[in-house]
């Protein structure tokens, strides 16, 4: 149930594991496109895997909810929960569809909820089912582990899967099913699985905010935040996978959504959660780094041309929803800058961005006569572009590279280079060396 990003990846991946999958979504136009093998957004390998599942007869789609549920042993809830521009999720959109499905489902069916919902939601669905006489149904939770640009890889080869179950029967059903997809499953209670997802994202959000605050101090004192990151990650108690790299503020609704969920749960139970609240505040303050860096070097941005390399939310996807690159473009436009951009996957701008942002066919055409270049989304393709040639096309060789993506390619090029957590100056260090 639910076939946007999470659901399409789940449906295609489950069919690839050899299961018979019937997909349902409330959007009829989306279902029709999916039936033709066309996913709703770009994800490496997704279109091919979708088509393969359809062609081999393991994956099909149904618009009628009752027919879709007929005979289903497992009903996997995979809606992408809508999140607004203030990071507030609307769980009711998902819950409404599940409540509609409950009376139509077969006897003893198991609902497996992976949609992004606040802790307590799955228990609430179980209570609703019982209230209408469907206490034969069971409700489990396996929080989504979706990674933009790597979704199929992570689905088919996760490090582990968290799964919360209400009974040994549910565990038995899901153990047999999920073991065909993943080797390691962390079994726990349903509410614990819901909370695990909140806790992971809140921890990552706090780590990002912490790393960027450290980076801000590094810039002022001449330290290199990338070297500090290496020092932290080689500490046994922290580790190499920690979210401690200096870079842009976290964007999108994922990390911020779970901070909001926890804030709401805390308020509901009369708790004060200052650390979690501060992580969001710190991140919001950091969102102005690019504009501040440009103003520091260029003064007023009125009439200045600023080029952006990358517009998508992250490399490996074409989604623009909650993209920090678009947020930067909007802020620069409001400050009077003329903004051009290139992205290897974004071929057309949404209507509301027409006239605000110019989309260029190549990365080099975007930088012609620009007063600054901002590496907004670190696509690997930009590593292949001759940086000297790009700088030579610019009015001023000012490179703003928040995450330090192109730092190893600077060599002895004469340019102004700005990166988060790196002493600002000409070339490689603040002294101009």
JOJO-V90753 format. One record per residue. RES is the residue in three letters. PHI is phi in radians with two decimals (999 if undefined). PSI is psi in degrees with one decimal (NA if undefined). Layout:
{{RES,PHI,PSI} {RES,PHI,PSI}}
//
This chain:
{{UNK,999,118.9} {UNK,1.73,113.2} {UNK,-2.30,59.7} {UNK,-1.81,-124.6} {UNK,-1.21,-59.7} {UNK,-1.02,-48.1} {UNK,-1.18,-39.6} {UNK,-1.18,-42.0} {UNK,-1.09,-44.2} {UNK,-1.11,-44.6} {UNK,-1.12,-48.0} {UNK,-1.15,-41.0} {UNK,-1.18,-37.4} {UNK,-1.23,-39.3} {UNK,-1.12,-38.6} {UNK,-1.12,-24.8} {UNK,-1.45,0.3} {UNK,1.77,7.9} {UNK,-1.66,154.3} {UNK,-1.54,120.2} {UNK,-2.12,131.0} {UNK,-2.05,119.9} {UNK,-1.73,137.0} {UNK,-2.23,143.8} {UNK,-2.62,145.4} {UNK,-1.21,-15.2} {UNK,-1.61,105.0} {UNK,-1.11,-39.1} {UNK,-1.11,-39.7} {UNK,-1.10,-42.1} {UNK,-1.07,-41.3} {UNK,-1.13,-39.7} {UNK,-1.16,-41.7} {UNK,-1.08,-39.0} {UNK,-1.09,-23.5} {UNK,-1.59,4.5} {UNK,1.47,20.4} {UNK,-1.90,107.1} {UNK,-1.22,160.0} {UNK,-1.29,-12.4} {UNK,-2.73,164.0} {UNK,-1.39,133.5} {UNK,-2.61,127.9} {UNK,-0.88,122.4} {UNK,1.44,-6.9} {UNK,-1.20,-44.8} {UNK,-1.05,-41.9} {UNK,-1.15,-42.7} {UNK,-1.23,-35.4} {UNK,-1.07,-49.1} {UNK,-1.10,-39.6} {UNK,-1.10,-42.4} {UNK,-1.11,-38.7} {UNK,-1.18,-46.3} {UNK,-1.12,-33.4} {UNK,-1.54,0.8} {UNK,1.45,6.6} {UNK,-1.55,-16.9} {UNK,-2.19,125.1} {UNK,-2.52,173.8} {UNK,-2.35,148.6} {UNK,-2.46,130.9} {UNK,-1.46,-28.6} {UNK,-1.49,119.5} {UNK,-1.08,-42.3} {UNK,-1.06,-43.5} {UNK,-1.18,-36.6} {UNK,-1.11,-36.4} {UNK,-1.44,-16.1} {UNK,-1.06,116.7} {UNK,1.43,2.2} {UNK,-1.27,125.4} {UNK,-1.42,-39.3} {UNK,-2.16,129.5} {UNK,-1.94,104.3} {UNK,-1.63,113.7} {UNK,-1.54,111.2} {UNK,-2.27,27.3} {UNK,-1.02,144.3} {UNK,-1.47,114.6} {UNK,-1.18,125.5} {UNK,-1.09,139.6} {UNK,-2.27,130.3} {UNK,-1.49,-177.3} {UNK,-1.24,-9.7} {UNK,-1.78,15.8} {UNK,1.18,21.7} {UNK,-1.64,121.8} {UNK,-1.45,158.1} {UNK,-2.08,78.1} {UNK,-1.06,-24.5} {UNK,-1.05,-30.6} {UNK,-1.02,-40.9} {UNK,-1.33,-48.9} {UNK,-1.05,-36.7} {UNK,-1.05,-44.1} {UNK,-1.17,-38.0} {UNK,-1.19,-42.1} {UNK,-1.07,-34.1} {UNK,-1.21,-29.2} {UNK,-1.40,-27.2} {UNK,-1.00,-50.0} {UNK,-1.24,-15.6} {UNK,-1.62,-8.9} {UNK,-1.40,156.6} {UNK,-1.29,163.3} {UNK,-1.08,130.1} {UNK,1.34,11.2} {UNK,-1.12,151.8} {UNK,-1.98,121.0} {UNK,-1.55,125.5} {UNK,-1.98,110.0} {UNK,-1.68,120.0} {UNK,-2.05,-7.1} {UNK,-1.09,157.6} {UNK,-1.41,99.1} {UNK,-2.28,153.2} {UNK,-1.21,149.1} {UNK,-0.94,135.9} {UNK,1.81,-14.5} {UNK,-1.16,-42.4} {UNK,-1.18,-39.9} {UNK,-1.08,-36.6} {UNK,-1.13,-37.7} {UNK,-1.17,-39.2} {UNK,-1.11,-40.3} {UNK,-1.14,-39.0} {UNK,-1.10,-44.0} {UNK,-1.04,-43.5} {UNK,-1.11,-36.0} {UNK,-1.19,-21.3} {UNK,-1.87,17.8} {UNK,1.44,19.0} {UNK,-1.92,54.2} {UNK,-1.39,4.9} {UNK,-1.37,-16.6} {UNK,-1.47,152.8} {UNK,-2.19,152.6} {UNK,-2.29,117.7} {UNK,-2.04,169.8} {UNK,-2.41,126.0} {UNK,-2.25,96.5} {UNK,-1.00,140.5} {UNK,-1.00,148.4} {UNK,-2.24,40.9} {UNK,-1.28,133.0} {UNK,-2.18,112.3} {UNK,-0.97,132.9} {UNK,1.46,-12.5} {UNK,-2.39,20.4} {UNK,-1.08,-45.3} {UNK,-1.16,-41.5} {UNK,-1.08,-44.9} {UNK,-1.21,-35.6} {UNK,-1.14,-44.0} {UNK,-1.46,-19.0} {UNK,-2.49,62.0} {UNK,-1.34,157.5} {UNK,-1.20,-30.7} {UNK,-3.01,167.3} {UNK,-2.18,129.6} {UNK,-1.52,131.7} {UNK,-2.48,121.8} {UNK,-1.80,127.5} {UNK,-2.20,149.8} {UNK,-1.59,-10.4} {UNK,-2.80,166.3} {UNK,-1.17,-32.6} {UNK,-1.09,-46.8} {UNK,-1.10,-40.0} {UNK,-1.09,-39.8} {UNK,-1.12,-44.2} {UNK,-1.09,-48.5} {UNK,-1.28,-29.5} {UNK,-1.10,-46.0} {UNK,-1.13,-37.3} {UNK,-1.32,-53.8} {UNK,-1.25,-24.0} {UNK,-1.15,-15.0} {UNK,-1.41,-9.7} {UNK,-1.96,-38.1} {UNK,-2.42,145.3} {UNK,-1.43,-41.4} {UNK,-1.90,123.1} {UNK,-2.13,129.5} {UNK,-1.65,103.6} {UNK,-1.49,141.2} {UNK,-2.84,-178.0} {UNK,-1.26,161.4} {UNK,-1.08,-50.2} {UNK,-1.10,-33.7} {UNK,-1.17,-38.2} {UNK,-1.13,-42.0} {UNK,-1.06,-45.8} {UNK,-1.19,-31.6} {UNK,-1.03,-42.5} {UNK,-1.11,-45.0} {UNK,-1.03,-44.6} {UNK,-1.16,-41.2} {UNK,-1.06,-50.6} {UNK,-1.18,-35.5} {UNK,-1.16,-38.8} {UNK,-1.12,-44.9} {UNK,-1.11,-41.8} {UNK,-1.08,-43.5} {UNK,-1.13,-38.2} {UNK,-1.11,-43.7} {UNK,-1.07,-46.4} {UNK,-1.10,-43.0} {UNK,-1.05,-48.4} {UNK,-1.06,-39.5} {UNK,-1.31,-29.4} {UNK,-1.19,-41.6} {UNK,-1.06,-41.3} {UNK,-1.08,-36.9} {UNK,-1.09,-39.8} {UNK,-1.21,-38.8} {UNK,-0.98,-43.9} {UNK,-1.00,-39.1} {UNK,-1.36,-29.7} {UNK,-1.81,0.4} {UNK,1.53,10.0} {UNK,-1.45,162.8} {UNK,-1.92,112.8} {UNK,-1.11,-26.9} {UNK,-1.17,-37.1} {UNK,-1.23,-38.1} {UNK,-1.11,-39.8} {UNK,-1.01,-44.4} {UNK,-1.09,-39.3} {UNK,-1.10,-39.5} {UNK,-1.21,-43.6} {UNK,-1.29,-17.8} {UNK,-1.57,1.1} {UNK,-1.39,123.7} {UNK,-0.97,-33.3} {UNK,-1.38,-5.4} {UNK,-2.00,-63.7} {UNK,1.75,160.0} {UNK,-1.21,-21.3} {UNK,-1.59,2.2} {UNK,-1.13,146.3} {UNK,-1.39,76.1} {UNK,-2.20,11.5} {UNK,-1.36,133.6} {UNK,-1.16,141.8} {UNK,3.06,-164.0} {UNK,-1.20,160.0} {UNK,-1.07,150.6} {UNK,-1.20,141.8} {UNK,-2.13,-174.3} {UNK,1.30,178.3} {UNK,-1.66,1.8} {UNK,-1.30,-66.2} {UNK,-1.15,-45.6} {UNK,-1.13,-33.4} {UNK,-1.04,-44.8} {UNK,-1.28,-29.6} {UNK,-1.07,-41.4} {UNK,-1.16,-43.9} {UNK,-0.97,-47.2} {UNK,-1.16,-37.7} {UNK,-1.07,-42.5} {UNK,-1.17,-41.2} {UNK,-1.14,-39.5} {UNK,-1.09,-45.7} {UNK,-1.09,-39.8} {UNK,-1.06,-31.5} {UNK,-1.87,15.7} {UNK,1.24,29.2} {UNK,-1.80,146.6} {UNK,-1.84,126.1} {UNK,-2.16,74.5} {UNK,-1.16,-33.1} {UNK,-1.15,-46.4} {UNK,-1.15,-38.5} {UNK,-1.13,-39.7} {UNK,-1.20,-31.1} {UNK,-1.07,-42.8} {UNK,-1.18,-42.7} {UNK,-1.08,-45.7} {UNK,-1.07,-42.7} {UNK,-1.10,-42.3} {UNK,-1.10,-38.7} {UNK,-1.14,-33.6} {UNK,-1.30,-17.1} {UNK,-1.10,-18.2} {UNK,-1.59,10.3} {UNK,-1.06,-45.1} {UNK,-1.10,-48.2} {UNK,-1.10,-41.9} {UNK,-1.08,-41.0} {UNK,-1.12,-40.9} {UNK,-1.18,-43.0} {UNK,-1.13,-37.0} {UNK,-1.05,-36.0} {UNK,-1.60,-38.0} {UNK,-1.79,-11.4} {UNK,1.29,-135.0} {UNK,-1.10,141.0} {UNK,-1.65,1.2} {UNK,-1.02,119.7} {UNK,1.38,-4.4} {UNK,-1.37,145.2} {UNK,-1.71,124.2} {UNK,-2.10,126.8} {UNK,-1.74,140.6} {UNK,-2.01,129.3} {UNK,-1.73,111.8} {UNK,1.75,129.9} {UNK,-2.21,-25.7} {UNK,-1.12,160.6} {UNK,-0.95,-39.5} {UNK,-2.85,165.3} {UNK,-1.05,144.2} {UNK,1.65,3.1} {UNK,-2.49,160.5} {UNK,-1.89,6.9} {UNK,-1.26,137.2} {UNK,-1.86,-4.1} {UNK,-1.05,121.0} {UNK,1.03,29.8} {UNK,-1.24,130.2} {UNK,-1.17,-27.3} {UNK,-1.11,-42.9} {UNK,-1.17,-36.5} {UNK,-1.05,-42.6} {UNK,-1.09,-45.7} {UNK,-1.02,-43.2} {UNK,-1.11,-42.6} {UNK,-1.15,-41.7} {UNK,-1.12,-40.0} {UNK,-1.09,-40.2} {UNK,-1.19,-22.8} {UNK,-1.53,5.3} {UNK,1.67,2.6} {UNK,-1.34,150.9} {UNK,-1.62,118.4} {UNK,-1.93,124.9} {UNK,-2.01,157.1} {UNK,-2.66,157.9} {UNK,-2.42,144.0} {UNK,-2.58,133.0} {UNK,-1.16,-18.3} {UNK,-1.97,-21.7} {UNK,-1.51,113.3} {UNK,-1.79,-15.3} {UNK,-2.62,138.3} {UNK,-1.52,146.5} {UNK,-1.02,152.7} {UNK,-0.95,-37.5} {UNK,-1.23,-12.4} {UNK,-1.73,-4.0} {UNK,-1.11,131.9} {UNK,1.53,-15.8} {UNK,-1.69,-34.2} {UNK,-2.41,134.8} {UNK,-1.80,123.8} {UNK,-1.62,123.9} {UNK,-1.81,150.1} {UNK,-1.27,-25.8} {UNK,-2.32,160.3} {UNK,-1.14,-37.7} {UNK,-1.23,-38.0} {UNK,-1.15,-27.1} {UNK,-1.20,-29.2} {UNK,-1.64,-3.2} {UNK,-1.01,124.7} {UNK,1.10,18.6} {UNK,-1.38,147.0} {UNK,-1.51,-13.7} {UNK,-2.84,149.6} {UNK,-2.09,127.3} {UNK,-1.94,122.3} {UNK,-1.47,96.0} {UNK,-1.58,-37.7} {UNK,-2.20,117.8} {UNK,-1.37,68.7} {UNK,-1.17,137.6} {UNK,-0.99,-28.4} {UNK,-1.01,-29.5} {UNK,-1.28,-17.1} {UNK,-1.24,-21.2} {UNK,-1.55,-10.9} {UNK,-1.38,130.9} {UNK,-1.07,108.6} {UNK,-1.11,-37.6} {UNK,-1.07,-39.6} {UNK,-1.13,-42.5} {UNK,-1.10,-45.2} {UNK,-1.12,-33.7} {UNK,-1.17,-21.4} {UNK,-1.46,-10.9} {UNK,-1.55,155.0} {UNK,-1.20,-34.9} {UNK,-2.52,129.1} {UNK,-1.39,67.8} {UNK,-1.89,114.7} {UNK,-1.95,118.4} {UNK,-1.86,112.4} {UNK,-2.25,79.8} {UNK,-0.87,-44.6} {UNK,-1.61,2.2} {UNK,1.27,25.1} {UNK,-1.05,-40.8} {UNK,-1.73,9.3} {UNK,-1.04,-37.9} {UNK,-1.29,-8.3} {UNK,-1.78,3.9} {UNK,-1.19,-39.3} {UNK,0.94,-132.4} {UNK,-1.85,21.6} {UNK,-1.06,135.9} {UNK,-1.39,106.0} {UNK,-2.74,164.7} {UNK,-1.69,125.2} {UNK,-2.18,125.1} {UNK,-2.15,128.6} {UNK,-2.50,147.3} {UNK,-1.11,129.1} {UNK,1.38,17.2} {UNK,-2.25,131.0} {UNK,-0.97,123.9} {UNK,-1.32,127.5} {UNK,-3.06,-169.9} {UNK,-1.44,127.6} {UNK,1.21,-126.8} {UNK,-1.60,-20.1} {UNK,-2.65,175.2} {UNK,-1.15,-19.4} {UNK,-1.46,-8.6} {UNK,1.60,1.7} {UNK,-1.22,NA}}
//
